[in-house]
């Protein structure tokens, strides 16, 4: 019983630390640039992180989204072909990719790719005591290190999600029109509806 209470206390303590970091990050990202003289980061660092998180992630996001569109068409058209309703594949792919799979897979890819890189970079800085050096120079570490990364992700994740949605539907379009001989006009019309 005592061990269970100890674990529960550790979990609550960890959740409180994460919540505190999130609140401080929100402050240094959205409030401090208007209130503080030294907000901690500049637009160049945000642009650099936007390039690292967004532009460099486009190839893997496009690859996964296209493959998801292709697989959706191949799997659903096979089933719908029995009933003579292959033309409904376009709408199914459009709804599945834009509402569920596009945002979900993009978030998972960015979490894995970018989250691991940021964690490794910040962990190395902690071990090398660079974060302590920032504190000694009166620079808030969250404002200088975390806020620009967070802002870059907030700005780039919706853009990457739109790229994933478009390319996923494009992969479905190419597969549906070539493999199942769906008319391109009919496919586009069903997708837009």
PyMOL commands that set and color helices and strands:
alter all, ss='L'
color gray80, all
select helices_A, chain A and resi 2-35+43-53+55-81+86-127+130-136+141-178+184-192
alter helices_A, ss='H'
color red, helices_A
deselect
rebuild
show_as cartoon
